[in-house]
């Protein structure tokens, strides 16, 4: 389209003269055209960038997604490591320190000055800097737990050296040899009574085995009871000192007498089916200060880690009480 040209009549010269825009107007017109070009060009660029991925942008986006995925994987592995750490801490407090009769390590001591994180479900909605910060917090927490647990083990080792006699008396082996076991009939905890059909707390563990299978003392001590006792049938009770007592019930034979001193591994009786029993087995209890303990925590002297793990699984899954 041709540019419009304007004229005006000049009476003094009796002629039409061409009208030219002022300098200021020309400048504003040029600026207006320039701004319109920039706006149009920018709009086209952003429209195209939203539709078409530039190679560099695509590469950066892919790298970012890959990094976020790797961070999530690292976080999941870190969470698994912390779960293992918490299991060690629980075993430290509920077994090793109980065994040594030492005060448990409190949560305040384990996590002093650090916030405990409970999961990583929210990671997908976090910005990258928050995600990295969260992982660093978890690493700091795990490092703190490892340091505290390491110091605890050092302390327990020193206790063990100074209290060697205590270790000899604490129940620490299975009362029935692994090779003689048919199955783990029932573990510690609430179970259904085989006779009355009601829920009942099972205060020990049942080891199913043939009648006549040897039963061994699980720690040094003195026999405090060795005769018939109501639902227990033939019962042996050993006082190990240090507030520990063990019970061996439903025996077919009793091989020790009241007042007799025994050592860990001594033959004290044989598996039977006496008293309130639905089949040949040994009912075994560990008591600390008169309170029943989970016997599965007291087989650390004669089981390999693999055997111990299998024993825990059997004890947790066994639900058939035999007494």
Residue pairs with C-beta under 8 A, 6 or more apart in sequence:
5 18
6 18
6 19
7 16
7 17
7 18
7 19
8 16
8 17
8 19
9 15
9 16
9 17
10 16
10 17
21 29
49 57
53 61
64 128
67 128
68 128
68 131
71 123
71 131
71 132
71 135
72 120
72 123
72 124
74 135
75 120
75 123
75 131
75 134
75 135
75 138
76 120
78 135
78 138
78 139
78 142
79 119
79 120
79 138
81 142
82 138
82 141
82 142
82 145
85 142
85 145
85 146
85 149
86 145
88 149
89 105
89 110
89 145
89 149
91 297
92 104
92 105
92 149
92 152
92 153
92 156
93 104
93 105
94 104
94 297
95 297
96 156
97 103
97 104
97 105
97 152
97 156
98 288
98 293
99 170
100 156
100 159
100 160
100 163
100 166
101 242
101 243
102 155
102 156
102 159
105 148
105 152
109 148
110 144
110 145
110 148
111 141
111 144
111 145
112 144
114 137
114 140
114 141
114 144
115 137
115 141
116 141
117 134
117 137
117 138
117 141
120 134
123 131
123 134
126 134
160 167
166 242
168 219
168 220
168 263
168 264
169 219
169 220
169 221
169 240
169 241
169 242
169 244
170 219
170 240
170 242
170 244
170 298
171 218
171 219
171 240
171 244
171 246
171 286
171 295
171 298
172 218
172 219
172 264
172 298
172 299
172 300
172 301
172 302
173 216
173 218
173 219
173 264
173 265
173 299
173 301
173 302
174 207
174 218
174 299
174 302
174 303
175 207
175 215
175 216
175 217
175 218
175 246
175 248
175 282
175 284
176 207
176 209
176 213
176 214
176 215
176 216
176 271
176 282
176 284
177 214
177 216
178 302
178 303
178 307
180 209
180 210
180 213
180 214
181 207
181 208
181 209
182 208
182 209
182 210
183 208
183 314
183 318
184 205
184 206
184 207
184 208
184 311
184 314
184 315
184 318
185 206
185 207
185 208
185 279
185 281
185 318
185 320
185 321
185 322
186 202
186 205
186 206
186 318
186 319
186 320
186 321
186 322
187 202
187 205
187 294
187 296
187 314
187 315
187 316
187 317
187 318
187 319
188 202
188 203
188 204
188 205
188 292
188 294
188 295
188 296
188 315
189 201
189 202
189 294
190 199
190 200
190 201
190 202
191 199
191 200
191 201
191 202
191 319
191 320
191 321
192 198
192 199
192 200
192 319
192 321
193 199
193 200
193 321
194 278
194 320
194 321
194 322
194 323
195 276
195 278
200 321
202 321
203 285
203 292
204 247
204 249
204 283
204 284
204 285
204 286
204 292
204 295
205 283
205 284
205 295
205 296
205 315
206 281
206 282
206 283
206 284
206 318
206 321
206 322
206 323
207 271
207 281
207 282
207 284
208 279
208 280
208 281
208 322
209 271
209 280
209 281
209 282
210 271
210 280
211 252
211 270
211 271
211 272
211 273
211 280
212 252
212 253
212 270
212 271
213 270
213 271
213 282
214 267
214 270
214 271
215 236
215 248
215 251
215 267
215 268
215 269
215 270
215 271
215 282
216 264
216 265
216 266
216 267
216 268
217 238
217 246
217 262
217 263
217 264
217 265
217 266
217 268
218 246
218 264
218 284
218 286
218 298
219 238
219 240
219 244
219 246
219 264
220 240
220 261
220 262
220 263
220 264
221 238
221 239
221 240
221 241
221 244
221 246
221 261
221 262
222 238
222 239
222 259
222 260
222 261
222 262
223 236
223 237
223 238
223 256
223 257
223 258
223 259
223 260
223 261
223 262
223 268
224 237
224 238
224 239
224 245
224 258
225 235
225 236
225 237
225 258
226 235
226 236
226 237
226 254
226 256
226 257
226 258
226 260
227 234
227 235
227 254
227 258
228 234
228 235
228 274
228 275
229 235
229 249
229 275
230 275
230 276
231 275
231 276
231 323
232 247
232 249
232 250
232 275
232 276
232 283
233 249
233 250
233 251
233 272
233 273
233 274
233 275
233 276
233 277
234 249
234 250
234 251
234 252
234 253
234 254
234 269
234 272
234 274
234 275
235 247
235 248
235 249
235 251
235 275
236 247
236 248
236 251
236 254
236 256
236 268
236 269
237 245
237 246
237 247
237 248
238 245
238 246
238 248
238 262
238 268
239 245
240 246
243 288
243 289
244 286
244 287
244 288
245 286
245 287
245 290
246 284
246 285
246 286
246 287
247 283
247 284
247 285
247 287
248 268
248 269
248 282
248 283
248 284
249 275
249 282
249 283
249 284
249 285
249 323
250 271
250 272
250 273
250 274
250 275
250 277
250 281
250 282
250 283
250 323
251 269
251 270
251 271
251 272
251 274
251 282
252 269
252 270
252 271
252 272
252 273
252 274
253 269
253 270
253 272
254 268
254 269
255 267
255 268
255 269
255 270
256 262
256 266
256 268
256 269
262 268
264 301
271 280
271 281
271 282
272 280
273 279
273 280
273 281
275 323
276 323
277 283
277 322
277 323
278 322
278 323
279 322
281 322
281 323
283 322
283 323
284 295
285 292
285 295
286 292
286 293
286 294
286 295
286 298
287 293
294 315
296 311
296 312
296 315
299 308
299 311
300 308
303 311
